[in-house]
Amino acid sequence: MCDTIIKYFQGYAATSLSADEIDRINSAFIPKRFRKRQYFLQEGDVCKYGAFIVKGAMRQYTVDSKGEEHIIHLAIENWWANDRESQKTGTPSKYFIDAWEETDALLITRDRMYELITNIPAVKEWSLKMEEIHFIAVQRRLNEAISLCAEDRYYELERTYPEFLQRFPQHIIASYLGINRDTLSRIRRRTVKG
């Protein structure tokens, strides 16, 4: 599994990793397999790890007072799952994160990640690029949520992350888009007919 994280970091950096740096990265991560629906994080717990997904899929969500789930984030291979606020501040999380599929992940603590970022130039390059990518993605998702109709949000998801539509069922996609299942079914029927 560790070869995947090395290739991942290297893919974002112009600086090559030395054999020593590769060993340091490999020793910083803890391999973990999650069964389908097994929690990585539960509401009220402090997020102690970031999870790099090697194989599988995870979802991050809240549950309202009526017991309805609201999907905040979906993650598949080569994506990260964590609650950044809880991890950074040490406060209880507002979120649940679970494995939607059987998932192989590499876990790392905040301190170990900062150690890698501080001491390995390629990981620092990755970190700076990821901050930009993450900010742009959050800004785009927020803009879509407040300015696009349900149909346009679906088409944007289909264009940007088509693999989500293959990996997650309709009720999760509907929640992620902030629409109900019936609306999503109508949109999908129109897409098939069109």
HELIX and SHEET records of a PDB file:
HELIX    1   1 CYS A    2  GLY A   11  1                                  10    
HELIX    2   2 ALA A   19  ALA A   28  1                                  10    
HELIX    3   3 ARG A   84  THR A   89  1                                   6    
HELIX    4   4 ARG A  110  ASN A  119  1                                  10    
HELIX    5   5 PRO A  121  SER A  147  1                                  27    
HELIX    6   6 ALA A  150  THR A  160  1                                  11    
HELIX    7   7 PRO A  162  ARG A  167  1                                   6    
HELIX    8   8 GLN A  170  LEU A  177  1                                   8    
HELIX    9   9 ARG A  181  LYS A  193  1                                  13    
SHEET    1   A 4 ILE A  30  PHE A  34  0                                        
SHEET    2   A 4 THR A 103  THR A 109 -1                                        
SHEET    3   A 4 TYR A  49  LYS A  55 -1                                        
SHEET    4   A 4 TRP A  80  ALA A  81 -1                                        
SHEET    1   B 4 TYR A  39  LEU A  41  0                                        
SHEET    2   B 4 PHE A  96  ALA A  99 -1                                        
SHEET    3   B 4 MET A  58  VAL A  63 -1                                        
SHEET    4   B 4 GLU A  69  ALA A  75 -1                                        
END                                                                             
